[in-house]
Amino acid sequence: MKLEGSSGGRRAAPSRRIVSMAAGLAVATFAAACASGPTGPTGGPGPVATPTGGPVVRQVGKPGLTPPFMAGRDITRIGLLLPYSTQPADAEAFYNAAELALFDVASPNTLLMPRDVGADAATADAAARSLIRDGADIIVGPIRREQVAAAAPPARSGNAPMIAFSSDRAVAGDGVYLLSFPLETEVQRIAAFASAKGLRSFAVLAPNTEYGRRVEAAFRAEIAARQGVVVTTQFYNRGPNDTVSANAAATAARTVAAAVVASNIQAVLIADGGAPLRAAGPALLQGGVDLRTVRLLGTGQWAGADGASREPTLAGGWYPAPEPGVRAEFDQRYRAAYNRAPPRLASLAYDAVAIAAALSKDQGRTALNRQAIERQDGFLGTDGVFRFKRDGSIERGLAVLEVKSGTAAVVDPAPKRLDPGS
């Protein structure tokens, strides 16, 4: 049966809970899965349920969209801004993950209100205003930075915190929080680990994109802060397809190889994934780099089925990522519920809704405030521990993984808690 975006008892759901750790860490995760999962519903961008007349009921709490079966309750309304018209498959996956979190964590008084964020800033603004008119207490999404920026003013005017999925810190702050995998966090983690292992001289190979340039600048700053040096950087242009991009990366890697041999550089950071990454390793080797003594480093782009584990020359390389076992639990539960694997970022929607549902479960919608969202001990989500800073950015606890034969192994575990002083 299709569930119209609420926690009303429309179908059987797995039994889950949100628990507190010894230090009060709110856990946006779940207990052991049931033997069989439900068939996943298909969410939609319109109002989840609209009153259709009938007897007048007493309003509890603030006014807003109220399905008839929730009449008389003090409802916590969670707005979702998802790309139904531009990325329908991603929107459906995000909605599925949000709904899964709702069943896992929420009380019966929690309502999901999905909206299509559209294709540009204007439609994002209109969708956010629609959610505020319908009484949203918190807004989850959108994904694109320009749409986050556009949706933020209506959210602030409605006193609704926003947990969005952009990784651009420029759109965060003043009640807007970014639940993402910021490259700066990844770079800091791998730079700190490499430096702790005694590496001091580095080269960088990166695409000539905003991402590549940001990685290079962040890595250079992190290494300098640890008394190391980036000796050389080589950018390459991404092409219209994987073959062109891989060829460009290989050419740039051979240039880096010459510098590594000439300057006795100890490690090379490759800030890419997919075909360019898999082309870079063999090119470094062909260029004379002894990969038994020169350490390869990566970013989160190395993770996943299309990442570093597919290329033998990258064996021994280090990269930062959530611990695989933590993420695997969410993947298994999503697959059991919806009969398909979730896309990589679907876990973000789960965690965002789980936060909102957990905070409001006992105290209602008034618990959805900045102090609660910015709690120092943070949250434990599907990808590990994280917390939001006052400026809206996210701090994550990441592991360092080492590429093995066709897989990756944890060589430095993710922290279970984040340092209160960081």
C-alpha positions as CSV (number, residue, x, y, z in Angstrom):
1,M,0.0,0.0,0.0
2,K,1.3,3.5,-0.8
3,L,2.1,5.6,2.2
4,E,1.2,9.2,1.7
5,G,4.2,10.6,3.5
6,S,3.3,10.4,7.1
7,S,3.9,8.2,10.1
8,G,0.3,7.2,10.4
9,G,-0.2,3.5,10.7
10,R,-0.7,2.7,7.0
11,R,1.6,-0.3,6.7
12,A,3.8,-2.6,8.7
13,A,7.3,-1.2,9.3
14,P,10.5,-2.5,10.9
15,S,10.8,-2.0,14.6
16,R,13.6,0.5,15.3
17,R,14.6,2.9,18.0
18,I,16.8,5.8,18.7
19,V,18.9,5.4,21.8
20,S,21.2,7.6,23.9
21,M,24.9,6.8,24.5
22,A,26.5,7.3,27.8
23,A,27.4,10.9,27.1
24,G,24.0,11.7,25.7
25,L,24.9,11.1,22.0
26,A,21.7,11.0,20.0
27,V,21.8,8.0,17.7
28,A,20.3,8.4,14.3
29,T,20.6,4.7,13.6
30,F,18.6,1.6,14.2
31,A,18.3,-1.8,16.0
32,A,18.7,-5.1,14.3
33,A,16.5,-5.5,11.2
34,C,13.4,-7.6,11.2
35,A,13.4,-10.9,9.3
36,S,11.6,-9.4,6.3
37,G,11.2,-5.8,5.2
38,P,8.2,-4.1,3.7
39,T,7.7,-3.2,0.1
40,G,8.8,0.4,-0.5
41,P,6.3,3.0,-1.3
42,T,6.7,5.7,-3.9
43,G,6.7,9.3,-2.6
44,G,5.5,12.2,-4.6
45,P,6.2,16.0,-4.7
46,G,2.7,17.2,-3.9
47,P,1.0,17.6,-0.5
48,V,1.1,14.3,1.3
49,A,-2.6,14.5,2.4
50,T,-5.0,17.4,2.4
51,P,-8.1,17.8,4.6
52,T,-11.2,17.1,2.5
53,G,-13.9,18.6,4.7
54,G,-15.8,16.8,7.5
55,P,-16.3,17.9,11.1
56,V,-14.4,20.8,12.6
57,V,-11.7,19.6,15.0
58,R,-9.8,21.3,17.8
59,Q,-6.5,22.6,16.6
60,V,-3.5,21.5,18.7
61,G,-0.2,23.3,18.4
62,K,0.4,25.6,15.5
63,P,-1.7,25.5,12.3
64,G,-0.5,23.8,9.2
65,L,-1.1,20.9,6.8
66,T,-3.1,18.3,8.8
67,P,-4.3,15.0,7.3
68,P,-7.7,14.0,8.7
69,F,-6.3,11.0,10.5
70,M,-3.9,13.3,12.4
71,A,-6.5,15.9,13.4
72,G,-6.3,17.0,17.0
73,R,-2.6,16.1,17.4
74,D,0.3,18.4,18.1
75,I,2.1,17.6,14.8
76,T,5.8,18.0,14.0
77,R,6.0,18.8,10.3
78,I,9.2,17.9,8.4
79,G,9.4,19.5,5.0
80,L,11.4,17.8,2.2
81,L,12.8,19.7,-0.8
82,L,13.7,17.1,-3.4
83,P,14.5,17.2,-7.1
84,Y,11.4,15.3,-8.4
85,S,11.2,17.1,-11.8
86,T,15.0,17.1,-12.5
87,Q,16.3,13.9,-10.8
88,P,13.3,11.8,-10.1
89,A,15.2,8.6,-9.2
90,D,17.3,10.5,-6.7
91,A,14.2,12.2,-5.3
92,E,12.5,8.9,-4.8
93,A,15.5,7.4,-3.1
94,F,15.8,10.3,-0.8
95,Y,12.1,10.1,0.1
96,N,12.4,6.4,0.7
97,A,15.3,7.0,3.1
98,A,13.4,9.8,4.8
99,E,10.4,7.5,5.3
100,L,12.5,4.7,6.6
101,A,13.9,7.1,9.2
102,L,10.4,8.2,10.1
103,F,9.3,4.6,10.9
104,D,12.6,3.9,12.7
105,V,12.6,6.9,15.0
106,A,9.5,9.1,14.9
107,S,6.4,9.3,17.1
108,P,3.0,9.0,15.4
109,N,2.8,12.8,15.5
110,T,5.4,13.4,12.8
111,L,4.4,14.3,9.3
112,L,6.6,14.3,6.1
113,M,5.7,17.0,3.6
114,P,7.6,16.5,0.3
115,R,7.9,19.2,-2.3
116,D,9.5,19.4,-5.7
117,V,12.4,21.9,-5.5
118,G,12.3,22.4,-9.2
119,A,15.2,23.3,-11.5
120,D,16.4,26.7,-10.3
121,A,16.6,29.2,-7.4
122,A,13.1,30.6,-8.1
123,T,11.4,27.3,-7.8
124,A,13.4,26.4,-4.7
125,D,12.3,29.7,-3.1
126,A,8.6,29.0,-4.0
127,A,8.8,25.4,-2.7
128,A,10.3,26.6,0.6
129,R,7.6,29.3,1.0
130,S,5.0,26.6,0.3
131,L,6.4,24.5,3.1
132,I,6.4,27.4,5.6
133,R,2.8,28.2,4.7
134,D,1.9,24.6,5.4
135,G,3.5,24.8,8.8
136,A,6.9,23.1,8.4
137,D,8.9,23.1,11.6
138,I,12.1,22.0,9.9
139,I,13.2,21.7,6.2
140,V,15.3,18.9,4.9
141,G,17.1,19.5,1.6
142,P,17.7,20.7,-1.0
143,I,20.9,19.4,-2.6
144,R,22.3,22.1,-5.0
145,R,24.0,25.1,-3.5
146,E,22.1,27.7,-5.4
147,Q,18.8,26.2,-4.3
148,V,19.9,26.0,-0.7
149,A,20.7,29.7,-0.9
150,A,17.3,30.5,-2.4
151,A,15.4,28.3,0.1
152,A,17.2,29.7,3.1
153,P,15.4,33.1,3.5
154,P,11.9,31.6,3.6
155,A,13.1,29.0,6.1
156,R,14.6,31.7,8.3
157,S,11.5,33.9,8.1
158,G,9.4,30.9,9.2
159,N,11.8,30.1,12.0
160,A,12.4,26.6,10.5
161,P,16.0,25.2,10.7
162,M,17.2,23.8,7.4
163,I,19.3,20.6,7.0
164,A,20.5,20.7,3.4
165,F,22.9,18.5,1.4
166,S,25.2,20.9,-0.3
167,S,28.9,20.7,0.6
168,D,29.6,24.4,-0.1
169,R,30.1,26.2,3.2
170,A,29.3,29.5,1.7
171,V,25.5,28.8,1.9
172,A,25.6,27.6,5.5
173,G,24.9,29.4,8.7
174,D,22.1,31.3,10.5
175,G,20.0,28.2,10.9
176,V,21.1,26.4,7.7
177,Y,23.1,23.2,8.3
178,L,25.0,21.2,5.7
179,L,24.7,17.4,6.1
180,S,27.2,16.3,3.5
181,F,30.7,15.1,3.0
182,P,32.8,18.3,2.8
183,L,36.1,17.9,1.0
184,E,37.8,20.0,3.6
185,T,37.1,17.4,6.3
186,E,38.4,14.6,4.1
187,V,41.5,16.5,3.2
188,Q,42.2,17.3,6.9
189,R,41.8,13.7,7.8
190,I,44.2,12.3,5.2
191,A,46.7,15.1,5.7
192,A,46.8,14.5,9.4
193,F,47.2,10.7,9.0
194,A,49.9,11.0,6.4
195,S,51.9,13.5,8.4
196,A,51.6,11.4,11.5
197,K,53.2,8.5,9.5
198,G,56.2,10.7,8.9
199,L,55.4,11.9,5.3
200,R,56.6,15.5,4.7
201,S,56.9,16.0,0.9
202,F,53.9,15.7,-1.4
203,A,52.7,16.1,-5.0
204,V,49.1,16.7,-6.0
205,L,47.3,15.5,-9.1
206,A,43.8,16.9,-9.5
207,P,41.2,17.8,-12.1
208,N,41.0,21.5,-13.1
209,T,37.6,21.9,-11.6
210,E,36.2,23.8,-8.6
211,Y,36.5,20.5,-6.6
212,G,40.1,19.8,-7.7
213,R,41.2,23.4,-7.0
214,R,39.5,23.4,-3.6
215,V,41.2,20.1,-2.7
216,E,44.6,21.3,-3.7
217,A,44.3,24.5,-1.7
218,A,43.0,22.8,1.4
219,F,45.7,20.1,1.2
220,R,48.4,22.6,0.7
221,A,47.3,24.5,3.8
222,E,46.9,21.4,5.9
223,I,50.3,20.1,5.0
224,A,52.0,23.5,5.6
225,A,50.3,23.6,9.1
226,R,52.1,20.3,9.8
227,Q,55.5,21.5,8.6
228,G,55.3,19.6,5.3
229,V,55.4,20.9,1.8
230,V,53.5,20.4,-1.5
231,V,56.4,20.3,-4.0
232,T,54.4,20.2,-7.2
233,T,50.7,20.3,-8.4
234,Q,49.5,19.2,-11.8
235,F,45.9,19.9,-12.9
236,Y,44.3,18.3,-15.9
237,N,41.1,19.1,-17.8
238,R,38.2,16.8,-17.5
239,G,36.8,15.8,-20.9
240,P,33.3,15.0,-22.3
241,N,33.7,11.3,-21.5
242,D,35.6,8.9,-19.4
243,T,38.2,8.1,-22.1
244,V,39.2,11.7,-22.7
245,S,39.3,12.4,-18.9
246,A,41.4,9.3,-18.3
247,N,43.9,10.2,-21.0
248,A,44.2,13.7,-19.6
249,A,44.8,12.3,-16.1
250,A,47.4,9.9,-17.4
251,T,49.3,12.6,-19.2
252,A,49.3,14.8,-16.1
253,A,50.3,11.8,-13.9
254,R,53.4,11.2,-16.1
255,T,54.4,14.9,-15.5
256,V,54.0,14.4,-11.8
257,A,56.0,11.2,-12.0
258,A,59.0,13.1,-13.4
259,A,58.8,15.6,-10.4
260,V,58.5,12.7,-7.9
261,V,61.6,11.0,-9.3
262,A,63.6,14.3,-9.4
263,S,62.6,15.6,-6.0
264,N,62.3,12.4,-3.9
265,I,58.7,13.2,-3.1
266,Q,57.2,10.8,-0.6
267,A,53.5,10.8,-1.5
268,V,51.1,11.8,-4.2
269,L,47.5,12.9,-3.6
270,I,45.2,11.9,-6.5
271,A,42.0,14.0,-6.1
272,D,39.7,12.1,-8.4
273,G,37.8,8.8,-8.8
274,G,36.5,6.6,-11.6
275,A,38.3,6.4,-14.9
276,P,40.8,9.2,-14.3
277,L,41.9,7.6,-11.0
278,R,42.3,4.2,-12.5
279,A,44.4,5.8,-15.3
280,A,46.7,7.7,-12.9
281,G,48.1,4.8,-11.1
282,P,49.5,3.0,-14.1
283,A,50.8,6.3,-15.5
284,L,52.7,7.0,-12.4
285,L,54.3,3.6,-12.5
286,Q,55.2,3.9,-16.2
287,G,56.7,7.3,-15.4
288,G,59.2,5.7,-13.0
289,V,57.5,6.1,-9.6
290,D,58.4,3.3,-7.3
291,L,55.0,2.6,-5.7
292,R,56.6,0.4,-3.1
293,T,58.2,3.5,-1.5
294,V,56.0,6.4,-2.7
295,R,52.6,6.4,-0.9
296,L,49.5,7.2,-2.9
297,L,46.8,9.3,-1.1
298,G,43.2,9.9,-2.1
299,T,40.0,11.7,-1.1
300,G,36.5,10.3,-0.7
301,Q,36.3,10.0,-4.5
302,W,38.4,6.7,-4.1
303,A,35.5,4.9,-2.3
304,G,32.8,2.8,-4.0
305,A,32.5,0.2,-6.7
306,D,34.0,2.5,-9.3
307,G,36.9,3.6,-7.1
308,A,40.4,2.6,-6.2
309,S,39.9,-1.1,-5.4
310,R,39.5,-1.8,-9.2
311,E,43.1,-0.7,-10.0
312,P,46.0,-2.9,-8.8
313,T,48.6,-0.1,-9.0
314,L,46.7,1.8,-6.3
315,A,47.1,-1.0,-3.8
316,G,48.6,0.4,-0.6
317,G,47.0,3.8,-1.1
318,W,45.3,5.6,1.8
319,Y,42.0,7.5,1.6
320,P,39.4,8.9,4.1
321,A,35.9,7.5,4.2
322,P,33.2,6.4,6.7
323,E,33.9,2.9,8.0
324,P,32.4,0.4,5.5
325,G,30.7,-1.7,8.2
326,V,28.6,1.2,9.5
327,R,27.3,2.2,6.1
328,A,26.6,-1.5,5.1
329,E,23.9,-1.7,7.8
330,F,21.9,1.1,6.3
331,D,22.4,-0.3,2.8
332,Q,21.1,-3.7,3.9
333,R,18.0,-2.2,5.6
334,Y,17.2,0.0,2.6
335,R,17.4,-2.9,0.2
336,A,15.2,-5.0,2.5
337,A,12.6,-2.3,2.6
338,Y,12.6,-1.2,-1.1
339,N,14.1,-4.1,-3.0
340,R,16.9,-2.1,-4.5
341,A,20.3,-0.6,-3.4
342,P,20.3,3.0,-2.2
343,P,22.3,5.6,-4.0
344,R,25.4,6.8,-2.1
345,L,23.8,10.0,-0.7
346,A,20.4,8.5,0.3
347,S,21.8,8.1,3.8
348,L,21.9,11.8,4.2
349,A,18.1,12.1,4.0
350,Y,17.8,9.3,6.5
351,D,20.1,11.0,9.0
352,A,18.5,14.4,8.6
353,V,14.9,13.1,9.2
354,A,16.2,10.9,12.0
355,I,17.7,13.9,13.7
356,A,14.4,15.9,13.4
357,A,12.3,13.0,14.5
358,A,14.5,12.0,17.4
359,L,14.8,15.6,18.8
360,S,11.0,16.2,18.6
361,K,9.8,12.7,19.7
362,D,9.6,13.5,23.4
363,Q,9.4,17.3,23.4
364,G,7.5,18.0,20.2
365,R,8.4,20.6,17.5
366,T,9.8,23.1,20.0
367,A,12.8,20.8,20.4
368,L,13.8,21.6,16.8
369,N,16.0,24.6,17.7
370,R,19.6,25.6,17.0
371,Q,20.9,24.7,20.5
372,A,19.7,21.1,20.0
373,I,20.9,20.7,16.5
374,E,24.3,22.2,17.4
375,R,24.8,19.9,20.4
376,Q,28.5,19.4,21.1
377,D,28.4,15.6,21.4
378,G,26.7,15.4,18.0
379,F,24.9,12.5,16.4
380,L,25.8,9.0,15.4
381,G,24.4,8.5,11.9
382,T,24.5,5.9,9.1
383,D,28.0,7.0,8.1
384,G,29.4,7.5,11.6
385,V,29.6,10.3,14.1
386,F,29.1,13.9,13.1
387,R,28.0,17.2,14.5
388,F,27.0,20.6,13.2
389,K,29.0,23.7,14.0
390,R,27.5,27.1,14.8
391,D,28.4,28.3,11.3
392,G,26.3,25.5,9.8
393,S,29.1,23.4,8.6
394,I,29.5,19.7,9.5
395,E,32.3,17.9,11.3
396,R,32.6,14.2,10.6
397,G,34.6,11.4,12.2
398,L,36.2,9.5,9.2
399,A,38.3,6.4,9.0
400,V,41.4,6.0,6.9
401,L,41.2,3.0,4.5
402,E,44.0,1.3,2.7
403,V,43.4,-0.2,-0.8
404,K,44.0,-4.0,-0.8
405,S,43.4,-6.6,-3.5
406,G,40.0,-5.7,-4.8
407,T,38.9,-4.2,-1.5
408,A,39.8,-1.7,1.2
409,A,40.7,-2.2,4.9
410,V,40.5,0.2,7.8
411,V,44.0,1.2,8.9
412,D,42.9,4.0,11.3
413,P,39.3,3.7,12.7
414,A,36.9,6.5,12.8
415,P,36.5,8.1,16.2
416,K,33.4,7.1,18.2
417,R,33.1,10.6,19.6
418,L,34.3,14.0,18.4
419,D,36.8,16.0,20.5
420,P,34.8,18.6,22.4
421,G,37.6,21.1,21.9
422,S,37.8,20.8,18.1
